[in-house]
Protein backbone atom coordinates (compact mmCIF):
# COMPACT_ATOMS: atom_id res chain seq x y z
CA UNK A 1 0.00 0.00 0.00
CA UNK A 2 1.21 3.48 -0.84
CA UNK A 3 0.49 6.75 0.89
CA UNK A 4 -0.53 9.82 -1.03
CA UNK A 5 -1.45 13.30 0.06
CA UNK A 6 -5.14 12.42 -0.32
CA UNK A 7 -4.87 9.12 1.56
CA UNK A 8 -3.71 5.53 1.12
CA UNK A 9 -3.91 3.69 -2.18
CA UNK A 10 -3.59 -0.02 -2.81
CA UNK A 11 -1.67 -1.99 -5.39
CA UNK A 12 -2.12 -1.44 -9.07
CA UNK A 13 -2.51 -4.37 -11.44
CA UNK A 14 1.18 -4.12 -12.43
CA UNK A 15 2.25 -4.43 -8.77
CA UNK A 16 0.58 -7.83 -8.29
CA UNK A 17 2.50 -11.07 -8.92
CA UNK A 18 1.31 -14.63 -9.48
CA UNK A 19 2.08 -16.68 -6.37
CA UNK A 20 1.90 -13.71 -4.02
CA UNK A 21 0.18 -14.69 -0.75
CA UNK A 22 -1.77 -12.48 1.63
CA UNK A 23 -3.18 -13.50 5.00
CA UNK A 24 -5.68 -11.53 7.07
CA UNK A 25 -5.93 -11.24 10.82
CA UNK A 26 -8.58 -13.30 12.59
CA UNK A 27 -12.22 -12.45 13.24
CA UNK A 28 -14.21 -14.28 15.93
CA UNK A 29 -17.84 -15.12 15.12
CA UNK A 30 -20.29 -13.98 17.80
CA UNK A 31 -23.95 -14.61 18.55
CA UNK A 32 -24.59 -10.99 17.66
CA UNK A 33 -23.13 -11.63 14.19
CA UNK A 34 -25.68 -14.39 13.54
CA UNK A 35 -28.60 -12.33 14.84
CA UNK A 36 -27.64 -9.24 12.85
CA UNK A 37 -26.97 -11.20 9.64
CA UNK A 38 -30.34 -12.97 9.95
CA UNK A 39 -32.04 -9.59 10.37
CA UNK A 40 -30.16 -8.05 7.47
CA UNK A 41 -30.82 -10.91 5.04
CA UNK A 42 -34.07 -12.38 6.33
CA UNK A 43 -32.38 -15.80 6.65
CA UNK A 44 -33.91 -16.97 9.92
CA UNK A 45 -33.24 -20.66 9.28
CA UNK A 46 -33.40 -22.30 12.74
CA UNK A 47 -29.95 -23.82 12.20
CA UNK A 48 -28.63 -20.26 12.59
CA UNK A 49 -31.11 -18.76 15.04
CA UNK A 50 -32.64 -21.44 17.32
CA UNK A 51 -30.24 -22.72 19.99
CA UNK A 52 -32.76 -25.22 21.44
CA UNK A 53 -33.58 -26.69 18.04
CA UNK A 54 -29.89 -27.13 17.23
CA UNK A 55 -29.07 -28.90 20.51
CA UNK A 56 -30.53 -32.10 19.08
CA UNK A 57 -28.97 -31.67 15.61
CA UNK A 58 -25.85 -33.37 14.28
CA UNK A 59 -23.92 -30.17 15.12
CA UNK A 60 -25.25 -29.75 18.67
CA UNK A 61 -25.26 -25.97 18.35
CA UNK A 62 -26.09 -23.12 15.97
CA UNK A 63 -24.09 -22.86 12.75
CA UNK A 64 -23.03 -19.52 11.30
CA UNK A 65 -24.49 -18.61 7.92
CA UNK A 66 -22.07 -19.62 5.16
CA UNK A 67 -22.68 -16.30 3.45
CA UNK A 68 -21.88 -14.46 6.69
CA UNK A 69 -18.45 -16.10 6.78
CA UNK A 70 -17.90 -15.35 3.09
CA UNK A 71 -18.93 -11.72 3.62
CA UNK A 72 -16.47 -11.37 6.48
CA UNK A 73 -13.74 -12.84 4.27
CA UNK A 74 -14.38 -10.14 1.65
CA UNK A 75 -14.11 -7.49 4.35
CA UNK A 76 -10.97 -9.07 5.78
CA UNK A 77 -9.38 -9.08 2.32
CA UNK A 78 -10.25 -5.42 1.79
CA UNK A 79 -8.74 -4.50 5.17
CA UNK A 80 -5.35 -5.76 3.94
CA UNK A 81 -5.19 -2.53 1.92
CA UNK A 82 -4.08 -3.88 -1.44
CA UNK A 83 -7.46 -3.02 -3.01
CA UNK A 84 -7.77 0.45 -1.45
CA UNK A 85 -9.05 2.68 -4.29
CA UNK A 86 -7.51 0.41 -6.95
CA UNK A 87 -10.16 -2.32 -7.11
CA UNK A 88 -12.50 -1.58 -10.01
CA UNK A 89 -14.96 -4.45 -9.56
CA UNK A 90 -15.56 -7.74 -7.81
CA UNK A 91 -16.31 -9.83 -10.92
CA UNK A 92 -17.20 -13.23 -9.53
CA UNK A 93 -16.56 -16.08 -7.19
CA UNK A 94 -16.85 -19.81 -6.86
CA UNK A 95 -16.75 -21.17 -3.31
CA UNK A 96 -17.15 -24.53 -1.62
CA UNK A 97 -18.45 -24.60 1.95
CA UNK A 98 -16.69 -27.53 3.61
CA UNK A 99 -17.06 -27.31 7.39
CA UNK A 100 -19.52 -25.67 9.77
CA UNK A 101 -18.56 -22.49 11.58
CA UNK A 102 -19.80 -22.01 15.15
CA UNK A 103 -20.17 -19.10 17.53
CA UNK A 104 -16.72 -18.60 19.04
CA UNK A 105 -14.78 -19.77 15.98
CA UNK A 106 -12.10 -17.39 14.72
CA UNK A 107 -11.64 -17.15 10.96
CA UNK A 108 -8.82 -15.77 8.86
CA UNK A 109 -8.64 -15.53 5.08
CA UNK A 110 -5.70 -16.66 2.97
CA UNK A 111 -5.44 -15.29 -0.57
CA UNK A 112 -2.97 -16.45 -3.21
CA UNK A 113 -2.69 -14.74 -6.60
CA UNK A 114 -3.46 -17.46 -9.13
CA UNK A 115 -3.72 -15.70 -12.49
CA UNK A 116 -3.44 -12.23 -14.02
CA UNK A 117 -4.96 -10.99 -17.26
CA UNK A 118 -4.22 -7.49 -18.49
CA UNK A 119 -7.04 -5.56 -20.13
CA UNK A 120 -5.26 -2.39 -21.32
CA UNK A 121 -8.32 -1.16 -23.24
CA UNK A 122 -10.08 -0.88 -19.85
CA UNK A 123 -6.97 0.44 -18.03
CA UNK A 124 -7.35 -2.54 -15.71
CA UNK A 125 -6.73 -6.25 -15.40
CA UNK A 126 -8.36 -9.24 -13.80
CA UNK A 127 -6.80 -10.94 -10.82
CA UNK A 128 -7.86 -14.50 -9.96
CA UNK A 129 -7.33 -15.34 -6.28
CA UNK A 130 -7.28 -18.75 -4.65
CA UNK A 131 -9.15 -18.20 -1.39
CA UNK A 132 -9.15 -20.26 1.79
CA UNK A 133 -11.15 -19.33 4.87
CA UNK A 134 -9.47 -21.07 7.79
CA UNK A 135 -10.63 -21.54 11.40
CA UNK A 136 -8.60 -21.36 14.61
CA UNK A 137 -7.69 -25.06 14.31
CA UNK A 138 -6.18 -24.49 10.86
CA UNK A 139 -9.06 -26.28 9.12
CA UNK A 140 -10.38 -24.89 5.83
CA UNK A 141 -14.09 -24.08 6.24
CA UNK A 142 -14.54 -22.53 2.78
CA UNK A 143 -12.35 -22.44 -0.31
CA UNK A 144 -12.57 -21.33 -3.89
CA UNK A 145 -11.68 -18.62 -6.37
CA UNK A 146 -12.49 -14.93 -6.50
CA UNK A 147 -11.95 -12.67 -9.48
CA UNK A 148 -11.43 -8.95 -9.04
CA UNK A 149 -10.62 -6.25 -11.56
CA UNK A 150 -7.77 -3.96 -10.53
CA UNK A 151 -6.84 -0.60 -12.03
CA UNK A 152 -3.65 -0.27 -14.01
CA UNK A 153 -1.16 2.40 -12.97
CA UNK A 154 -2.18 5.80 -14.40
CA UNK A 155 0.03 7.03 -17.26
N, C-alpha and C positions, 0 to 999 in steps of 0.2 A: 504494500500500500504506500502511496506517495502522499505527501502533504503539499497543498497549494494554499495560496492566500485565501481562497474562498472555501477551504475545507479539504478533507481527505478525498482521495480518489483511488479506486482499485486498480487492478491490473488490466491492461489492454490485451486484446487478442494476441498480439505479437510477444507479449511477456509470458505467455502460458506455454508450458512444455509437456509433451506426452510423458507420462510416468510420474509427473509431479504429484505428491500426496499432501493432503491437508486433513487435519484432525481437529474437531471442535472440542470445546470443554463440555462437561457433562451437564445434564438437566434432569432433575428428579421429578418424576410424575407424582402429582398430588391428587387427593380426592377433589379438591377445588377445580383442578384441570378437567376432570371428567364431567363434573356438574356444569361448568361453564361451556365446555365443548358441546355437550348435549343441548344446552339452551341455545347456543349459537346456531347449531345445525338442525335441531329438531330430532336428532338421533337418540331417542330415549330407550333403545333396546335394553331390556332388563340385565343383559350380561354386562352392561356398562354402569347401570344406575341402581340396581336392586341387590344390596348386599345379602339379604336373607335368601333370595332366590338363588344366588350364586353359591351359597354355602353348600348346597347339595349337588352342584355341578361338577364336572370333571376337573375344573380349575380350583374349586373351593373358595373362590373370591372373585370380585369384579375384575374385568379385563379392560384395559384402556382401549379406546377406539383406535383402530389401525391408522385412520386418517389423522387423528390427533398426533400420533407419533411422527407420521410423515410430515405434517405441518410444522412440528417443532424442528425436524431435521432441516427443512428449508430455512427456517429462521436461524438455526445454528450455523448453517453454511453462510448465510448472508452476514452474520456477525463476525466471520473471519476477516471481512474487509476486502477480499479480492474482487468482489462484484460492486463495490461502492461506486455508484454513478457511471459504471462502465458496462453493466449488464443491460442489454437492449430488450431481451425477452426470455422468458422461460418457455421453451418450445415444446417440451414433452417429457414424459417419464414412463418407465415400465418398472414396476416394483413387485416383489414377491414378499408376502407377509408370512414369516416362518415360525415365529414363536410368540406366545402371548406376552404382553407387557402388563405389569400389575402396579397398583399404587405403591410407591416407595422405590420402584426401579429407577435407576439413573441411566440415561441414554446419552451416548455421544455419536457423532456422525463422522465417518471416514470417507473422504472423497479422493479418488485417483483419476487424473486426467487420462482418458482412454484414447480419444481421437480428436483431431482438429481439422476443420475445413474452412479455408478462407473464402470469403464472399466479398471481394473488393468492390463490386458494383454497389453493395449495400453498406460499404465502409464498416463491415463487421465480419464475424466468422462464428461458426458453430463449434461448441466445445461439448464433447460427450464425456460424461463423468460416470465412473463406476462408483456406486454409493453403497455403503454398508452402515446400517444403524445397529449399534452394538450396546448391550446392557452392561451392568456393573460386573458381571461374571465373565465378560469377554465373549458372550454368545451373540451371534448375529440374529436379530429379531426381524429385520427387513433388509432386503438387498435388491439392487437393480441398477438401472441406468437413467440418468437425467440428461437432457440436452438443453443448454442455454446458448443464447446468442450474445456475444461480447463485442463491444465497439473496438474498431481498429484505432491505432494512435492517430490523432489529427495531424494532417500535413502542415 
